[in-house]
Amino acid sequence: MKKNNCSFGDVVGTTSIGERGQIVIPKEARDTLKIKTGDKFLVVIHYGKMILVREDEMRSMIKNITKHLK
């Protein structure tokens, strides 16, 4: 595994669902993506896959996509 230099498709660990439905994101993934305690994510289901998108990144993408609509 590459340290702090992940590209699309790199495996950075495994995880499981806890009793309360919580998922632990592996440390290497958190470090690589600079995820910290309190970060918020949108949970998107797309073609049977779950995608987590940082809330602030989604807001920025929506702002960029819709800026010409004003």
Summary of the structure (lengths in Angstrom):
residues: 70
radius of gyration: 14.7
end to end distance: 45.0
largest distance: 45.7
contacts: 114
relative contact order: 0.12
helix: 31%
strand: 20%
